[in-house]
Amino acid sequence: MIATGIGLSVQSPLAWVDAHEGVNVLLAVLVFSTAITIEPSALLRVVEVWRRLLLALLSGITVLPALSWLASRVVASTTLREGVLTIGLAPCEIASVATTSMADGDAALSAGVLIGSTVGAVIVAGPILGLEAGAVSLSPGPIIENLLLVVALPLAVGLGIRAVTPIGDRGQRAAGWVATLAVAGLVGLIAAEVHISSGYFAVLGALGVFLAGSTLLGLAIGRGSERPIAVSLLLTTSMRDFAIAAGIATTAFGPAAAAPLGLYGILVLVWGTASAGTVRRAGPAE
């Protein structure tokens, strides 16, 4: 909330930073600082639930892009509509790993979805957005290149370093602080592109439609599974990464298109933490 207030209050200098690769730099820092905290041994446990993982990943690159496209039709402004359009192309929210742990869910599965969906976004986001943009005749090449540099590369480097070098509790805490500051910085930069108008009522409606739809999808994917697995699938499916979506929107349509993603980031983080708290209070996982 503080970062949002700063972004809305000090728009000119932050908008300048945003226009000069500010989002991409902070996004790379966020992905790296998160990847370096993922235990390699935790990922091995994902093999046990590979069917649910595969279903979540396939849904993320098929159903969710279609859902965000449908939700974006509510928005009249072309620039704001383009921002909403990119939400379904983003991988699961990096913070969903933390909210899964808060809810006593399967954090290893969440980490697997995070990595798999990030790789999937790098591969399919550009081509899908090129199809959805239609008349814009958008070339997917720059989007793929950008995702490779600011998402795939930091992810691979972070996972590789963690695989060969334990970072200890102090390193975990430091990485957590860096990730938190990067998220705050991203929220501030994206908020700097927000220019409040009547069009944002439609944006909020579209974001609500997408969040509700992705939540129902997460519930459907996890139906019939053990509670920790169901919790993980719910949170990773319903929480999409606003920062990566902002990077896609900025690369494809310019910084102004990223404006709705700040609102989505606040909405989805509130939803994720509130849901985790509710699930945790409901009792211990079976």
Sequence and secondary structure as in RCSB ss.txt:
>XXXX:A:sequence
MIATGIGLSVQSPLAWVDAHEGVNVLLAVLVFSTAITIEPSALLRVVEVWRRLLLALLSGITVLPALSWLASRVV
ASTTLREGVLTIGLAPCEIASVATTSMADGDAALSAGVLIGSTVGAVIVAGPILGLEAGAVSLSPGPIIENLLLV
VALPLAVGLGIRAVTPIGDRGQRAAGWVATLAVAGLVGLIAAEVHISSGYFAVLGALGVFLAGSTLLGLAIGRGS
ERPIAVSLLLTTSMRDFAIAAGIATTAFGPAAAAPLGLYGILVLVWGTASAGTVRRAGPAE
>XXXX:A:secstr
 HHHHHHHHSHHHHHHHHHTTHHHHHHHHHHHHHHTTS HHHHHGGGGGHHHHHHHHHHHHHHHHHHHHHHHTT 
 SHHHHHHHHTGGGS B TTHHHHHHHTT  HHHHHHHHHHHHHHHHHHHHHHHHHHHGGG   SHHHHHHHIII
IIHHHHHHHHHHHHS  HHHHHHHHHHHHHHHHHHHHHHHHTT    THHHHHHHHHHHHHHHHHHHHHHHHTTS
 HHHHHHHHHHHH B HHHHHHHHHHHH GGGGHHHHHHHHHHHHHHHHHHHHHHHT    
